Amino acid sequence: MNLTNRPRRLRSSALLRSMVRETRISADTLVYPMFVQEGTNIKEEIPSMPGQYRWSLDRVDEILQQVSDSGVKSVLLFGIPAQKDEVGSSAWQPDGIVQQAIRHIKAAFPQLYVITDVCMCEYTSHGHCGILCGHDVDNDQTLEVLAKTALSHVQAGADMVAPSDMMDGRVGRIRQVLDENGFVNTPIMAYSVKYASAFYGPFRDAAGSAPAFGDRKGYQMDPHNAREAILEAELDVQEGADILMVKPGMAYLDVLKSLKERFHQPVALYSVSGEYAMIQAAAAAGYIDRTAVICESAVCMYRAGADLLITYFAMELAQYIKEGRIG
């Protein structure tokens, strides 16, 4: 048969496939999310996220050493306070759990880049992401506590802040407060496109952040909407966001691709707790090749446009990169 075009020629060896690979993955682009909790001697496995733990500061070096040894260079911190109240006041205290964790990491593992989640849901007694007015979250009042929280994180030594609340105008207010206090070079990674998703269930178990009433559909995005994602990202860019984020991951790759094609800012993707839990459950049941699925999923996310990948599989992916299974 006289075939001129044979795409298989470039698939004939592992070396050749690597040479012409369109999507490249580096451990430098991986971010490991982790949970720090007030208390002592805590290494508590999260039931719905097997293999992930809540850590007290006196034991957190165990996981930080693993992160550092794996080649992952960045962590995203979530805090679990001992006390919660209506306004989430422990979120911005200088001795809050995240603030303590930042200082500890910067002292013990200065090579790690520390990103902090800025939201109120882990700190409020009602589990919503801001200050309540009746049963509604008051957008503008919430901006002030978010900015105060972000500033406290940066004052403690955070390298980057990541507001995840989905309040209108929060990136601009945080940028203003950081700049006024001399932190003009601290970047903001905005949860620009955060959908109201059932994929967050295990995270809410991990952080104890499920809302006590109602849901978050009044401020998180409707999964039916894609054009709205562009609007949200445009507003964040106008307000000073340095990195845009799409969350969840695998179910919203079309949205990720749209942002990547439209904006010049780096785009992060958060592969969330529900995705992690499903892979773990399917692997435990023997339904999938766990390593192959982790690698393939990551490739799909990067191929769709992710510049950064926030994932609970970050350390494993870094190891697979070293081993040449993915790259």
N, C-alpha and C positions, 0 to 999 in steps of 0.2 A: 504494500500500500504506500502510495507516494504522499506522505504527510509532511508539509513544510513546518507547520506550527505544532510543536509537541511540548506543552507546559510541563510534562513529567520530567523533561530533561533537568529542570532545576530542582527536582525532588529526589534525585538519584542517590544522594548520600547525606549523612547527618551534617557534615561540614558545609556542603553546598546549600542545604536548607538553611543553615545558620547564617551563611553569607548573604542570602537574599531575603532574609526575614523582614517583613514590613513593620512588625510591632516588636519593640524591645522593652524589656522590663529590668529595672534595677532596684536593688534593695534600698537605695537612697530615696526612692519615691514611696516607700511603704511607711505607714503610720500604725502603731499598735495602740488600740484603745484599752484603758485599764481603769479599775475601780478602786479608789482608796476610801477607807472607812475609819471613822473615829473609834478608838478602843485600843486594846492591846492583845497580842498573840492571836491575831485573826488571819487565818488563811481558810476562807470559807468558799467551797465550791458552789457555783450558781446552778441550782438544779436543772433549769431549762437551758443552760449553756455548759454542758459538760466539758471540762478542761479549762474553764475560765473561773476566776476567783475574785472575791473581795479581799483586800489586803489592808491590814493596819500598818502604820508607819514603822513599827518595830520589826515587821517581817517583810516589808515591801522590797527590800534589797534582793530577796530571792528571785523575784520576777524581773527586777531591773537588771540584774546580772545576766539573766537569760536573754533579755532583749538586747543588751549590749553585745553579748557574745555572738548572737545570731547574725549581727550585721545590720539590724534595723537601727536607725538613728533617731527616730522620732516617736514620741508617745503623746496620746491624747488623754487628758485626765478628766475623770468624773468623780465627784465627791459624794460621800454618803455621811451626812452629819449625825450626831447623836441626838440632837434636838431640832424639831421643826416648828415653825409658827406660821401665822397667816401671811406674813410678808416675806418669809424666807430670809430672815435677817442674818442667819449664820453664813449666807453665801458671800457676804462682803467683809466679814470680820478678819482682821489681820492674823488672828490665830485660828481661822477656819481650817477645815481638813485639807482643802485644796491648796491654800496658802502655805500650810505647813509642809505639804508634800512637795510643792515647788521648791521651797528652800532646801529640803532634804535632798532632792534629786540634784539640784545645782551644786550642792556641796559634795555629795558622794559619787555622782555620775555626771560630771560637767560636760562630758562628750554628748550627752543626750539632748535633743532639741525638745523643749517642753511646750506643748500646745494645750490650752485649757478650754474646755467647754464652758460657755457662759449661758446659763439658763437658770430658771428658778424652780423647776419642777421637782428636783431632788430635795429642795430645801423648804418648800411650802407644805403646810399641814394638809392642804386640800389637793396637792399634786398637780395643780395647773401651773403654767409657765409664766405667771405674772401676778400682779396685784389685782385682787377682785373688787368689782363694784357690783354688789349683788351676786349673781351667778355668772357674770360676764367678766372677762379679763380686760382691765382698763389699759389700753395701749400706751397712752402717754405717761401715766404714772409708772408703768413698768419700765419705760425707757430709762428713767432715772436710776432705778435699782440695778438695771443691767449695766449701765455705764459705771456705777459705783463698784459693782462686782468685777468688771473687767479691769478697772484701774487697780483694785486690790490685788488681782492676779499679777499684773505687770509689776507693781511695786514689790511683790514677793519674788520676782525674777522670771516670770513666764516669758518665753520667747515670742509667742503668738497667742492671740485670743480668737475663739471661734464661737460667736453668738448663734445659738440654735433655737431660739424662742419663737421666731417668725413674727415678731412685732414689726409693724411698719415704722421705718425710720431708725431702727436700732443701730444699724451700722454707722449712720451719720452721727448719732449722738455719742456713741462710743469713740469714734474717731475724734470728735471735738474734745471730749474729756481727756483722752490720751494726749492729744496735742497740747492742750492747755497745761498739762502737767509735765511736759517735756519729753513725752514718749512718742515723738514724731516718727521714729524709725521702727516702731513695733507694728508688724503687719496684722491685718484682720483677715481671717478665713471665714467668710460668711456662709452659713447654711442657707444659701440663697433659694434653693428649690428643695423644700422639705415637705413631702406629702404626708397627709394623714393616713397612716398605713398600719395594717394589721401585722406587718413584719416587725414591729417594735415590741411585741409582747414579751419576749425573753429579757430585753433590756429593762423594761419596767419592773420585771421581777428582780433583776439584778440591782437596780437603783432604788427600788421601793418608790417609784415615781408615778404609779398609775393614778389618774384623777379620781378623786373621791366621789365626784358626780359628773354627769355629762361626758363630753369628749373634747377633743382638740380641733374639731373640724372648723371652728370659727376663726382659727388663726393658721393652722397648717393647711396645705393645699389640697384641693380636690383631685384625686387620682385620674379623673376624666380629662383634666386640662393639661395641654402641652403648651399652647401659646402663652398662657399665663406665666409659665416658667421663664420665658424670655423677658416679660415685664418685670418679674421679681429680680432677675439677674441684672437687668438694665438699671433698676433703681439702686441696687447694691453697688454697682460700679460707680454711679453718680455720687453716692454717699462715701465712697472711698474704700470699698472692698478691694483687697489685694489678690485674694484667691476666692473663686466661686466654688460652691459645693452642690452636688445632687445627692439626695438621700430619699429612699433606699437605692440600692445598687442595681442588681440584675434585672429587676422588673421595669427599670426606667432608663435603659440604655439609649432609647430613642431621644429622650430629653437630654441626656449627657451629650450625645452627638450634636444636637441642635445648639447647645451652649458652646461647644468646642468650635463649631463652624462660625459662630457669630462674634465671639468675644476674644480679645487678645490676652485676657487674664488667664493664668493657669486654672484648670478645673479639677477639683477633687471629687472622688466618688466614695461614698461610705457604704460598704457592704455590711449590712446591719445584722443585728442579733438573730433575727428570724431566719435569714439566709444561712448563717453559721449553724443554727440549731437544726435546720432541715438536713444539711449535709452530714452533720454528726449523727443524726438519727438514722438516716438512710444507710450510712456506712456501718453503723452498729448492727443494723438488721441484715447486712450483707447484700444490699440491693445495688450498691455502687462501689467502684474502685475509688476510695477516698482521695488518695493522692492525685489521681488523674483528674477527678472532678475539681479539686481545689485549683490545680494548675490551669485547667481549661477555662474555668470561671474567671480567673484572673486575666488570662489572655483576652477573653471576650470584653472585659471591662476596659482594659488598656486599648484594645483595638477600636472600641467605640469612642475613645477620646480622653480617657482619664490620664491626667498628668501626675496625680497623687492618688493612692489607694489606701483608704482607712479600712483595716480589716483585722478581725480576730485571728486570722490565719497568717498574719504578717511574718511571724518568726519562722513558720514552716515554709512560707514562700521564699524567704531569704535563704533558707537551707537548700531548697530545691534549685534556686538560682546557682548556688555554689556547686551543686551536684550536676548542673547542666540539664536538669529535667525541664527547665523553663528558663527563658531568657530573651 
